Amino acid sequence: MTGVQTCALPILWSDAVLRITDSAVSENLAGDGGTGGYNNGRGVDGGHGGAGGGIRAGGTLIIRDSTISGNSAGDGGDGGDAYNYGGQGGAGGAGGGIWAHDVLTIADSTISGNSTGVGGTGGTGNYGGPGEGANGAGGGVSIDSRLSGIESEIANSTISGNITKGAGGGVFNAARLTRRSEEHTSELQSHSFISYAVFCLKKKKKIPYRISQNK
């Protein structure tokens, strides 16, 4: 996908290479999980919210000179009520802007104003229930690959103003992540979370990489 593009619907890509260049993916919503019902005295669990409000990629994803903004992953559905045990709330969707399961490369791009899904409320029952679902992780980006040898890279990009009630306001990383600028390379090992402050490296008043004001 090249040229100046604005996507009206989320991009779903799996088991292939997706290249997004000089494009905008904005104001998209992944689906919410369904509400659980009732089955033989027990509440049915709520459905999980959709991951990747803007982009969900099962294969290699390469993003250059693009903006991913204002997208939202889906909320988890509420667990069903029942006489005995209530159902568990569904998990909120991860990756408000991007959910990636394989190699991810982001260069010269902006990831901003995205949000993850909220976990659903647990159903009620006379004997309780497992409770609410987990909140989605990675307000801007969720890298969820646990495949051996997978390494992703973010270079000369800004990740700001993204929101999650889970882990990783800007980036949730469950793989190997390299953040690279012209001057410096730093690596985040497995299960690292970025949800704070500003990361910037300056050279001649240029900010090649920034993570800021994510919640």
Solvent accessible surface area in square Angstrom, and as a share of the most:
residue,aa,sasa,rsa
1,M,90,0.40
2,T,91,0.53
3,G,33,0.32
4,V,130,0.75
5,Q,78,0.35
6,T,103,0.60
7,C,18,0.11
8,A,93,0.72
9,L,138,0.69
10,P,51,0.32
11,I,20,0.10
12,L,132,0.65
13,W,100,0.35
14,S,70,0.45
15,D,127,0.66
16,A,45,0.35
17,V,74,0.42
18,L,9,0.04
19,R,139,0.51
20,I,0,0.00
21,T,42,0.24
22,D,66,0.34
23,S,7,0.04
24,A,29,0.22
25,V,0,0.00
26,S,24,0.15
27,E,136,0.61
28,N,3,0.02
29,L,130,0.65
30,A,17,0.13
31,G,52,0.50
32,D,102,0.53
33,G,14,0.13
34,G,50,0.48
35,T,106,0.61
36,G,10,0.09
37,G,40,0.38
38,Y,134,0.51
39,N,99,0.51
40,N,141,0.72
41,G,8,0.08
42,R,138,0.50
43,G,12,0.11
44,V,67,0.38
45,D,83,0.43
46,G,5,0.05
47,G,29,0.28
48,H,135,0.60
49,G,9,0.09
50,G,25,0.24
51,A,16,0.12
52,G,3,0.03
53,G,0,0.00
54,G,0,0.00
55,I,0,0.00
56,R,94,0.34
57,A,1,0.00
58,G,18,0.18
59,G,5,0.05
60,T,35,0.20
61,L,0,0.00
62,I,29,0.15
63,I,0,0.00
64,R,107,0.39
65,D,80,0.41
66,S,5,0.03
67,T,52,0.30
68,I,0,0.00
69,S,27,0.18
70,G,22,0.22
71,N,0,0.00
72,S,29,0.19
73,A,8,0.06
74,G,1,0.01
75,D,62,0.32
76,G,10,0.09
77,G,6,0.05
78,D,66,0.34
79,G,6,0.06
80,G,4,0.03
81,D,90,0.47
82,A,15,0.12
83,Y,149,0.57
84,N,47,0.24
85,Y,82,0.31
86,G,3,0.03
87,G,1,0.01
88,Q,68,0.30
89,G,3,0.03
90,G,1,0.01
91,A,30,0.23
92,G,9,0.08
93,G,2,0.02
94,A,21,0.17
95,G,0,0.00
96,G,0,0.00
97,G,0,0.00
98,I,0,0.00
99,W,32,0.11
100,A,0,0.00
101,H,65,0.29
102,D,31,0.16
103,V,48,0.27
104,L,0,0.00
105,T,28,0.16
106,I,0,0.00
107,A,8,0.06
108,D,74,0.38
109,S,6,0.04
110,T,48,0.28
111,I,0,0.00
112,S,28,0.18
113,G,45,0.43
114,N,1,0.00
115,S,31,0.20
116,T,14,0.08
117,G,1,0.01
118,V,59,0.34
119,G,14,0.13
120,G,4,0.03
121,T,88,0.51
122,G,16,0.16
123,G,11,0.11
124,T,96,0.56
125,G,22,0.21
126,N,97,0.50
127,Y,140,0.53
128,G,35,0.34
129,G,41,0.39
130,P,85,0.54
131,G,30,0.28
132,E,127,0.57
133,G,7,0.06
134,A,69,0.54
135,N,57,0.29
136,G,3,0.03
137,A,17,0.13
138,G,0,0.00
139,G,0,0.00
140,G,0,0.00
141,V,0,0.00
142,S,2,0.01
143,I,0,0.00
144,D,36,0.18
145,S,0,0.00
146,R,148,0.54
147,L,96,0.48
148,S,117,0.76
149,G,80,0.77
150,I,26,0.13
151,E,74,0.33
152,S,2,0.01
153,E,41,0.18
154,I,0,0.00
155,A,11,0.09
156,N,48,0.25
157,S,3,0.02
158,T,45,0.26
159,I,0,0.00
160,S,25,0.16
161,G,33,0.32
162,N,0,0.00
163,I,91,0.46
164,T,14,0.08
165,K,148,0.63
166,G,32,0.31
167,A,35,0.27
168,G,1,0.01
169,G,0,0.00
170,G,0,0.00
171,V,0,0.00
172,F,28,0.12
173,N,0,0.00
174,A,3,0.03
175,A,8,0.06
176,R,89,0.32
177,L,0,0.00
178,T,10,0.06
179,R,25,0.09
180,R,119,0.43
181,S,13,0.09
182,E,104,0.47
183,E,98,0.44
184,H,86,0.39
185,T,69,0.40
186,S,22,0.14
187,E,76,0.34
188,L,33,0.17
189,Q,100,0.45
190,S,70,0.45
191,H,102,0.46
192,S,26,0.17
193,F,102,0.42
194,I,4,0.02
195,S,52,0.34
196,Y,140,0.53
197,A,71,0.55
198,V,77,0.44
199,F,45,0.19
200,C,46,0.27
201,L,41,0.20
202,K,130,0.55
203,K,85,0.36
204,K,189,0.80
205,K,195,0.83
206,K,98,0.42
207,I,68,0.34
208,P,7,0.05
209,Y,1,0.01
210,R,63,0.23
211,I,1,0.00
212,S,9,0.06
213,Q,143,0.64
214,N,11,0.06
215,K,155,0.66
